[in-house]
């Protein structure tokens, strides 16, 4: 009988979490896998229809959240667990999510549980459930981080040793290093390519407007955007950068694509941008400075040399010499990087493919998958 595995994903952007989707796909060959996630809420996130996902519904309007808020306040009077949420100043909606997860696990009784990030780990801890922990985000002032004691953690999946040390110090826990990368499929780089590409959410936090300022200053360049964009940013682009849209030097494509389809799309471009805007306080954190961006690995897989800011997370670009790192997002700095790449384009493009093969998700995740298979087999007596 096939064993059950549940992935607890505590956020609403499952469709934009390639690591979780990638683990689902690899593990589905060995387990009956279900993802429990918050229902989509922002950007153009949408329910995933080709995988087994159970969504926790969220109220869409403030007035609809009132009953949940009132129920939480009443629960804190008589419910010990609700009091714990209140004591760590967790958002009141999370108690409702916790109850959903509690009921789901009691009914489903999975053989293996994967908790993604600290909120899900906190839920599992309250339920005395042993889990394998996947760390994707390191949030500033995360109320669940300090509340997690790690005694119920069997293993940890995380991107880099630097992020492990930041979170767990000298604790010796079984650890697997897995990057937020696609599965590598060999391609040829000699095909016709043109233009610049910005992959990911088109907003100020990820340096989007710095890219637009670059386009304004250097009229010979054009850029395609592949990713989500908020309605407020759409209006701002039309208002402040309408000439770029009118001349088609800026093209925004919001259609959702699976990881492989994103890589296919990126293969038609010459150079990709992977930025964070550290001028914004909520971005200027260890999480973003140390996180190897998922879009960077997609560029690698597509043979697209990368322009990125010089950070800990961008180290793979330097290690494989598959792009140029810059110290700031001034138009002149971006232009310098583009010129340097174009001066030896095929060298950088081929190095991208070497990096993509090295970081291929199936290769990196294989030890973790085999570990889970072994644990499940031993516990079932096979």
BELLIN-V437335 format. One record per residue. N is the residue number from 1. RES is the residue in one small letter. PSI is psi in whole degrees, -180 to 180 (none if undefined). Layout:
n={N & N}
res={RES & RES}
psi={PSI & PSI}
This chain:
n={1 & 2 & 3 & 4 & 5 & 6 & 7 & 8 & 9 & 10 & 11 & 12 & 13 & 14 & 15 & 16 & 17 & 18 & 19 & 20 & 21 & 22 & 23 & 24 & 25 & 26 & 27 & 28 & 29 & 30 & 31 & 32 & 33 & 34 & 35 & 36 & 37 & 38 & 39 & 40 & 41 & 42 & 43 & 44 & 45 & 46 & 47 & 48 & 49 & 50 & 51 & 52 & 53 & 54 & 55 & 56 & 57 & 58 & 59 & 60 & 61 & 62 & 63 & 64 & 65 & 66 & 67 & 68 & 69 & 70 & 71 & 72 & 73 & 74 & 75 & 76 & 77 & 78 & 79 & 80 & 81 & 82 & 83 & 84 & 85 & 86 & 87 & 88 & 89 & 90 & 91 & 92 & 93 & 94 & 95 & 96 & 97 & 98 & 99 & 100 & 101 & 102 & 103 & 104 & 105 & 106 & 107 & 108 & 109 & 110 & 111 & 112 & 113 & 114 & 115 & 116 & 117 & 118 & 119 & 120 & 121 & 122 & 123 & 124 & 125 & 126 & 127 & 128 & 129 & 130 & 131 & 132 & 133 & 134 & 135 & 136 & 137 & 138 & 139 & 140 & 141 & 142 & 143 & 144 & 145 & 146 & 147 & 148 & 149 & 150 & 151 & 152 & 153 & 154 & 155 & 156 & 157 & 158 & 159 & 160 & 161 & 162 & 163 & 164 & 165 & 166 & 167 & 168 & 169 & 170 & 171 & 172 & 173 & 174 & 175 & 176 & 177 & 178 & 179 & 180 & 181 & 182 & 183 & 184 & 185 & 186 & 187 & 188 & 189 & 190 & 191 & 192 & 193 & 194 & 195 & 196 & 197 & 198 & 199 & 200 & 201 & 202 & 203 & 204 & 205 & 206 & 207 & 208 & 209 & 210 & 211 & 212 & 213 & 214 & 215 & 216 & 217 & 218 & 219 & 220 & 221 & 222 & 223 & 224 & 225 & 226 & 227 & 228 & 229 & 230 & 231 & 232 & 233 & 234 & 235 & 236 & 237 & 238 & 239 & 240 & 241 & 242 & 243 & 244 & 245 & 246 & 247 & 248 & 249 & 250 & 251 & 252 & 253 & 254 & 255 & 256 & 257 & 258 & 259 & 260 & 261 & 262 & 263 & 264 & 265 & 266 & 267 & 268 & 269 & 270 & 271 & 272 & 273 & 274 & 275 & 276 & 277 & 278 & 279 & 280 & 281 & 282 & 283 & 284 & 285 & 286 & 287 & 288 & 289 & 290 & 291 & 292 & 293 & 294 & 295 & 296 & 297 & 298 & 299 & 300 & 301 & 302 & 303 & 304 & 305 & 306 & 307 & 308 & 309 & 310 & 311 & 312 & 313 & 314 & 315 & 316 & 317 & 318 & 319 & 320 & 321 & 322 & 323 & 324 & 325 & 326 & 327 & 328 & 329 & 330 & 331 & 332 & 333 & 334 & 335 & 336 & 337 & 338 & 339 & 340 & 341 & 342 & 343 & 344 & 345 & 346 & 347 & 348 & 349 & 350 & 351 & 352 & 353 & 354 & 355 & 356 & 357 & 358 & 359 & 360 & 361 & 362 & 363 & 364 & 365 & 366 & 367 & 368 & 369 & 370 & 371 & 372 & 373 & 374 & 375 & 376 & 377 & 378 & 379 & 380 & 381 & 382}
res={x & x & x & x & x & x & x & x & x & x & x & x & x & x & x & x & x & x & x & x & x & x & x & x & x & x & x & x & x & x & x & x & x & x & x & x & x & x & x & x & x & x & x & x & x & x & x & x & x & x & x & x & x & x & x & x & x & x & x & x & x & x & x & x & x & x & x & x & x & x & x & x & x & x & x & x & x & x & x & x & x & x & x & x & x & x & x & x & x & x & x & x & x & x & x & x & x & x & x & x & x & x & x & x & x & x & x & x & x & x & x & x & x & x & x & x & x & x & x & x & x & x & x & x & x & x & x & x & x & x & x & x & x & x & x & x & x & x & x & x & x & x & x & x & x & x & x & x & x & x & x & x & x & x & x & x & x & x & x & x & x & x & x & x & x & x & x & x & x & x & x & x & x & x & x & x & x & x & x & x & x & x & x & x & x & x & x & x & x & x & x & x & x & x & x & x & x & x & x & x & x & x & x & x & x & x & x & x & x & x & x & x & x & x & x & x & x & x & x & x & x & x & x & x & x & x & x & x & x & x & x & x & x & x & x & x & x & x & x & x & x & x & x & x & x & x & x & x & x & x & x & x & x & x & x & x & x & x & x & x & x & x & x & x & x & x & x & x & x & x & x & x & x & x & x & x & x & x & x & x & x & x & x & x & x & x & x & x & x & x & x & x & x & x & x & x & x & x & x & x & x & x & x & x & x & x & x & x & x & x & x & x & x & x & x & x & x & x & x & x & x & x & x & x & x & x & x & x & x & x & x & x & x & x & x & x & x & x & x & x & x & x & x & x & x & x & x & x & x & x & x & x & x & x & x & x & x & x & x & x & x & x & x & x & x & x & x & x & x & x & x & x & x & x & x & x & x & x & x & x & x & x}
psi={132 & 136 & 152 & 140 & 130 & 132 & 120 & 113 & 112 & 7 & 177 & 8 & 43 & -39 & -16 & 32 & 81 & -32 & -46 & -45 & -40 & -42 & -42 & -49 & -44 & -40 & -22 & -17 & -14 & -18 & 162 & 100 & 136 & 136 & 133 & 121 & 159 & 144 & 149 & 145 & -36 & 168 & -140 & 30 & 146 & 158 & 142 & 121 & -16 & 17 & 162 & 102 & 133 & 122 & 139 & 116 & 143 & 139 & 137 & -22 & 155 & -41 & -30 & -19 & -17 & -46 & -37 & -42 & -43 & -41 & -37 & -43 & -40 & -39 & -33 & -17 & -36 & -9 & 117 & -40 & -42 & -37 & -38 & -41 & -43 & -38 & -32 & 10 & 36 & 147 & 141 & -29 & -25 & -26 & -37 & -41 & -41 & -45 & -38 & -47 & -42 & -49 & -39 & -48 & -36 & -35 & -45 & -38 & 60 & 151 & -30 & 137 & 130 & 122 & 123 & 116 & 172 & -27 & -47 & -37 & -38 & -43 & -49 & -37 & -44 & -28 & 6 & 40 & 130 & 137 & 163 & 130 & 127 & 117 & 113 & -43 & 140 & 92 & 146 & 129 & 38 & 116 & -19 & -20 & -52 & -23 & -9 & 131 & -8 & -3 & -25 & 13 & 123 & -41 & 166 & 135 & 125 & 164 & -46 & 159 & -34 & -41 & -36 & -49 & -39 & -40 & -40 & 0 & -128 & 15 & 136 & 96 & 148 & 122 & 141 & 131 & 116 & 125 & 160 & 64 & 156 & 167 & 129 & 130 & 120 & 139 & 167 & 142 & 0 & -4 & 163 & 128 & 150 & 150 & 173 & 155 & 138 & 112 & 133 & -175 & 127 & 85 & 172 & -32 & -28 & 26 & 19 & -46 & -25 & -37 & -38 & -37 & -36 & -45 & -38 & -38 & -26 & 88 & -12 & -6 & 152 & 159 & 134 & 140 & 127 & 99 & -180 & 155 & 133 & 155 & -38 & -38 & -34 & -46 & -41 & -41 & -44 & -41 & -45 & -21 & 29 & -31 & -33 & -39 & -45 & -37 & -3 & 24 & -14 & 121 & 126 & 121 & 110 & -4 & 134 & 136 & 144 & 164 & -49 & -40 & -32 & -44 & -43 & -41 & -45 & -23 & -16 & 0 & 163 & -44 & 139 & 150 & 138 & 92 & 155 & 143 & 93 & 3 & -17 & 125 & -44 & -13 & -29 & 70 & 166 & -36 & -52 & -31 & -24 & -12 & 121 & 115 & 137 & -35 & -32 & -43 & -31 & -41 & -44 & -50 & -26 & 1 & 31 & 110 & 148 & 138 & 123 & 163 & 149 & 102 & 171 & -43 & -23 & 9 & -37 & -30 & -43 & -41 & -39 & 1 & 54 & 31 & -168 & 131 & 137 & 161 & -16 & 173 & 25 & 146 & -38 & -37 & -41 & -42 & -41 & -46 & -43 & -46 & -40 & -42 & -45 & -25 & -19 & 52 & -49 & -34 & -50 & -41 & -43 & -37 & -31 & -44 & -35 & -41 & -41 & -41 & -41 & -42 & 11 & 130 & -41 & -37 & -44 & -36 & -12 & -46 & -37 & -44 & -45 & -37 & -48 & -40 & -43 & -42 & -46 & -38 & -42 & -37 & -26 & -3 & 15 & none}
